Amino acid sequence: MCTTYSGRFYAMQRFNLSSLVFVETKGSGFDEGALNAITAARKLSGPVTAVVAGSEADVTAKAVAKIDGVSKVIIAKDAVYDHALPETNASLLKALQEKESATHIFAPHSAAGKNIMPRLAALLDSQQISDIIAVEGDDTFVRPVYAGNAIATVKTSDPIKVVTVRTTSFPAAVASDTASASEEAAPAIEATPLSKWLKEDVTKSDRPDLASAKRVVSGGRAVKSAEGFKIIYQLADKIGAGVGASRAAVDAGYCDNSLQVGQTGRIVAPELYIAIGISGAIQHLAGMKESKVIVAINKDADAPIFQIADYGLVGDLFTTIPELIEKI
Ligand code: FAD
């Protein structure tokens, strides 16, 4: 009897699935990771509502409303949500979850997502499910663990699922002229900012962004200096690639730390990844091993990077790369 009742309740819950997706605003634009999070949310059967918050949220919302699969955009036009301040955005999402009776809340596994979603999960008394790479059902998700060396399938019994999405594992949802989600203003909520945004120092580059680049050229400790790292930029520019680096190269000050690829850096999955003078530590592989084609250039034929490389070149980077650049 009891089983039947809970079975019915569960069926009812399934029927009422609905998702909120947090869209990080950047001025009047938005972080494109939301497009991948929307695709993840669409794996479930319920409607997908995008939450757009910030001082220019009304402008951003117009673009978000055109994304395929979004049925409604909730607009919280208020400067308290700018710069993805975690406390205010978490409070907003909690209020919207209650208002919409949302069963799932998704965000990209980005700096903002990783900052806001654990707070939201705590407010909702749920356990966050982080960095998912697949949706197997409304309560079951797949995520890498141990720096990507094992894959865990996790099933949650929490009524509200708070989920961050590995953006490279889901294709980006696309905007279309025919799509036109409804727009609705968010109710005013009491959102107390506990933190204050002061400023950001962003490295400006004309090269493709690491996260979205189709090709990435990365340099490791072997480049020996900031001067030596220039060879990585030269090859990248020759083939229109984004530039990445190992942590050893970043820690040694050869390049900016925004270039770090790996477990504690950016996760990338380009069509082509060229690792130059990088040994292939598991923490580096965690950030790039999903790349479609991996090329390794290393003077040590036994370097672990060759185990996952599709193409390998054993040689000194200071002679092979100039030759490669010349031939391209
Ligand atoms: P090395 O391991 O020193 O390798 C240099 C390679 O260059 C060697 O294989 C060598 O044969 C080759 N080489 C030398 N000279 C030449 C030459 N002239 N031409 C061609 N090849 C040459 N690392 C990351 O990259 N990303 C992370 O996010 C990250 N997170 C970490 C998190 C934790 C908690 C920890 C403990 C470590 C993390 N690391 C990370 C560090 C990681 O363990 C490695 O130390 C680092 O990736 C090594 O960088 P590397 O391959 O450039 O240097």
Residues whose N, C-alpha, C, O or C-beta is under 5 A from the ligand:
A	BS01	FAD	G220 R221 A222 A245 S246 R247 A248 A249 V261 G262 Q263 T264 G265 G277 I278 S279 G280 A281 Q283 H284 I297 N298 K299 D300 A303 G315 D316 L317 F318
